[in-house]
Amino acid sequence: MDLLLNMNSYLTELYTVLETDIVFANCREREQRKLLSSQDGDTCEIHDQFYRDHKLLWRSNATTYAICFYIVSTLVVLYVGYERIMILRSIRKFDDYIYAILFVVFLVPHFWIPFVGWGVAKQVAIYKTNWGKFQVRYYRVTGENLQFPNLKTIIVILSVGCLLLAVCFLLSLSALLEGFLLRHTTAYYHIITMINMNCALWYINCRGIKTASQSLSECFRRDVSIECSARLISSYRFLWLNLSELLQSLGNAYARTYSTYCLFMFFNITIAIYGALSEIVDHGFGFTFKEMGLFVDAAYCSTLLFIFADCSHKSTLEVAAGVQDTLLSIDIDHFIQAIEMNPAVVSLKGYAHVNRELLTSVSLVAKLRY
């Protein structure tokens, strides 16, 4: 019996010593990580997986190809656009005139998407740089690099999917909508692909924020269970505020791009629904090709707009959820107040908050004005 008691006492002391050594080692490692500078480019490059996985979008060979492709596609768009405008001018019936406007409207993004994107290049560069700084700070606080599982694979799948969706969408419109010649679709493939890719780009960025938030929450829960100190909580509080600012800078960086993107989607949905309803009022609901084509157009644009708003909404909720759960379990009020007083939102430079309410705000404003 005495032997068992001695063994138990010995194991307890050993466990206490090991626990003390682990805490000491963690503190020493944390002090070493604090020496890392988030302003150093080489340090950011080591820890910035988010940039490494999609920096191929800015390589020189890709840029040269993009410029050559844009010049050739511009010539095609101008040729097809001229023919579409000539067809538009020859139409006398108002309903058919509205219907034909869609074909011209879809050519507009060829010109505004690149130039609006180039106009915000400086803000986007700052946003990407802030990602590198955040990941260095994340490593300093948590002791591990921020990981984005399967990010490269997701980017490849989305890129191929955007192209295939564009082809299917245009072929269906060509088959359903009278007067939309198959040869005219050559001017629209890259445009619809760009529209799809803009939605995919927003999804990737929001997914990155969501992944970072989940990883931050898991590391915070792990470290608090080992050492619940004021210094540790202060470090995570700063890191969370940094992540919240990163989400807000996402909206500021792409404000002009996605403001015009939303306007284009709302305008296109309105024209398509108006044309379909006008056809139904004049001839009854007969499931004609024209009606189906317009409904396909409206549904397609509505889906892209929903994805754009919904992924922002989910990212906003995810930034606070995991950390709040951990804080509630240890009853720390100041951090919770910081989260509540500094809500993570995606704002297009203050003009609009990008969440699910964006889909209903336009109709609400219209009702109030009416």
N, C-alpha and C positions, 0 to 999 in steps of 0.2 A: 504493500500500500504506500509506504514511504517512497519507494522507488518511482511509483506512478506520479506521486505528488511532485517529486523532484524533477521528473521528466517534464511534467506539465509546466512547472515554474521555469525550467530551462527553455522550453519552446516559446513560452510567453516573452521571456527576455530576448530571445533570438528574433522573434517577430517584431518586437519593439525596436531593436537595433536596426533590422533590415528596413523597417518602415521609415526610421529616421534617416538612414542612408539614402533611401529612394527620394525622400523629400529634399535632402541636401543636394543630391545629384541633379534633381529637377531644377532647384534654385540656381545651381551653378551653370547648368545648361541654358537656363532662361537669361541669366546675366550675359552669357556669351552671345546669345541670339540678339540681345538688345544692342550689341555693337554693330549689327548690320544696318546699312543705310538704304532706305527706300529710294533715295535720290540717285544712287549709283546705277548706271545703265547695265553694267555687267551683272550685278547682283539681281536686278530685275529680270534680266534675260534667263538666269538660272532657274528662278522660281515662277516665271510667268508662263504656265502651260496654255492658258486661255489664248494668249497672243500667238504662241508657237503653232497651235493647231489650225489657225486660219490665217496666218500671215502670207500664205501663198496668194491671197487675193491682191497683194501689193507688190509682188515681185516684178522686176523690169520686163521680163519676157511676156508676162501676162498683160502688162500695161501696153506694150507695143502691139500685141495681138488685138487688144481691146480698141485701140485707136484705129487700126486698119479696118477692123470689123465695123466700127461705128461709121466710118466714112462710106463703106460699101452699102451698109444697111440704110444710111441716110438717102442715098441715091434711089434705092428701091422704094423707100417710104415716100419720097417726093413724087416719084412716078405714079405709084398706086394712089397717093393722096390726090394728085391732079385728076385722075380718072374718077375717084369717088366724089370729088367736088363737082365735076361735070355732070355726074349722075344726079347729084343732089340738086343742082340748078335746073335740071330738066323736069323735076317732080313738081306737080301742081297740087295734088291732094295733101291736105295738112297732116293727116295721120301718117301717110307714107313719108312725108317730109321729116316728121319727128323720128320715124323708124329708121330713116337713112342717116340721121345725125349720128347714131351709134357708131357707124362704121368710120366716120370722121373723128369722133371723140377718142376712139381707141388708138388713133395715130398720135395724139398729142403727147402721151407719156414718153415717146421716143425722144422728144426734145427737152421736156422739163425734168425728167428723172436724172439724167447725167449732170445737167447744169446745176440743179438744186443740190445734188450730191457733192459736186465739186465746191459749191459755195460754203458748205459746212465742213469741209475737209479739216480745217484747223481745229474746230471743236471736237470732231471725231478723233483726231490725233491726240488731243488732250485726254479724252475719255479712255482711249486705249492705253495711254501712258499711266493713267490713274489705276488701271487694272494691274499693271506691273507693280506699282507702289503698294497697292493693297495686298498683293500676294506675298510681297516681302514682309510686310507688317504681320500678315497672317502666319507666316513661318516663324517670325520672332516671338509671337505670343503662344502659338500652339505647338511649335516644335516639329511640324510636318508641313510638307508642301500641299497646297490646295490642288486637288485632283478633279478633272472633268472626265468621267468615264465615257468612253466611246464617242468623244466629241468629233474626232475626224470621220468616223463611220457615219455619224448622224449628218455631218455636213455633206458628205458624198451622196448619201441617200436623198437628202432634201434637194440637192442640186439636180440629180437625175429625175427625181419626182416632179420638180417644178417644170422641167422641160417636157416630160411626158404629159403632164396635166395641160400644159399650153397647147400641145399638138391635139390632144383629145378635145379640148374645149373649142378650138378653132375649126376642126373638122366637123364637129357637131353643129356649130353655127352655120358653116357652109352648106351642110345638108338640110338644115331646118329653115334657114332664112333665105327667102327669095332675093336674088340679085347679089348675093355675096359669093362672087366667083372664087373658084378654088385657087386660081393663080394669084388672086389678091391676098390670099392668106400668107403668102411669102413675106409680106411686109409686116405681118402681125406676130409671127412666131416669137421673135426676140423681144417684142414689146410685152406680150403676155408673160413670157418667161421672166422679164425684169420685174413685172408687177408681183409675180409669185415669189421671186427671190427677195424682194423687199420685205414681204411678209415673213419669209423664212429667216432673213437676217434678224428681224425683230424677235422672232421666236428663239433664235440661238442666243441672243444677248439676254433675253429674259430667263432662259433656261440656265445660263451661266450664273446670273444673280441668284436664282433659286437654288442651284447646287452649292454655291458659296454659302448661302444662308443655312442650308441643311448641315453642311460640314462644320460651320461655325457653332451651330447649336450642339452637335454631337461632341465636339472638342470641349466646349464650355461645360457640358454635363459631365464629361469624363474628368476634367481638371478640378471642378468644384468638389467632386466626390473624393478627390485625393487631398486637396488643400484649399479650403474655403477661406482665403485671406482677402483683405481689402485691396492689396496691390493686384492680385489676380483679377478680381472683379473689375477694378478700374481699367486694367489692360483690355479686357473683353468689352467693356463699355465703349472705350475708344474705338476698338475694332468694329463694333456694331454700328456706331455712328459713321465710321468711314464707309461701311457697306451701304448704309442708307443714303449717304451722299453720292455714292457711285451709281445707285439706282436713279437718283434724281438727275445726275449728269448725263445718264443715258437719254432721258427725254429732252434735255437741253441740247445735246449734241445733234440729235436727229430731228429737231423741232420742225424746221422748214420742210425737210423731206417728207415726214409723215403727216404734217398738216395738209400739204397739197395732196398727199396720198389719200387721206380721209375725204377731202373735198371731191376728188375724182371719183372715189367709190360711191359717195352719197349721190353725186350728180348722175352717175351711170345707172345706179339702182333706180333712181327716180324716173329717168327717161325710159328704162326698160319696163318698169311696172306701169307707167302711164301708157306706153304703147300697147302692152298686153291688155290692160283694162279697156282701152279705147277700142281695140279689136273685138273684145267680148261684148261691149255695149252695142257696137254697130252690127255684129253678125251673130251674137250669141256664143256661148261657150261650146265650141265644137272640136276642141283638141286639134286645131290646125297646126301645121308646121310652124307658122309664123308665131302663134301664141306660145308654143313649146320652146321655140328658140329664144324668145324674149324672157320667158320664165327661167330658162337655163342661165341666161346672162345675169339676171337679177339674183338668182340663187348662188351663182359662182362668186359674184362680187360680195354678196352678203356673208358668205362663208369666210372669205379672206378678211373682211372687216371684223367678223366675230373672233377669228383666231388672233388678230392683232390686239383687240381689246381684252380678250379673255386671258391670254398669257401674261399680259401686264398686270391684270387683276390678281392672278394667282401668285405672281412673283411678289407683289406688294404684301399680300397676306402672309406668304412664307417667310419673309424677312423678319417679321416680329414673332411669329407663332412659336417656333422651337425654343428661342431664347426665353420668351415669357413663361413657357411651361417649366423650364428649369428654375427660373427665378421664383415662381410661385411655390415650387417645392421647397425652397430654402428661405422664403419670406424676405426677399430683399426689395425694399420699396423704391429706393432711389433709382435703380436701374430701370425698373418698370415705369417710373415716372418719365425717365429720359426717353424711353421707347414711345410712350403715349404722347409726349409733348413734341417729339420729332418724328412724326409718322413717315414711313417710307412710301413715297408716291412717285409715279411716273408722270411728269408734267411736260407738255410741249412749250417750254419757256413761260409757263404761267397762263397760257391761253386756254388750255384744256387739260384735265387729268385723264390719262388713258386707263380706263377700266371698263367694266361692263356697263356702267352708267352712261358711257359715251354713246352707246347705241340708242339710248332713249332720250338723251338730252336734246337732240335736234328736233324730234317730234314734240317734246315738251315746250321748247321755245316757240315752235310754230303755233301750238295751241294757245299759248299766252298772248302772242301777237294777234291771233285771230280774235 
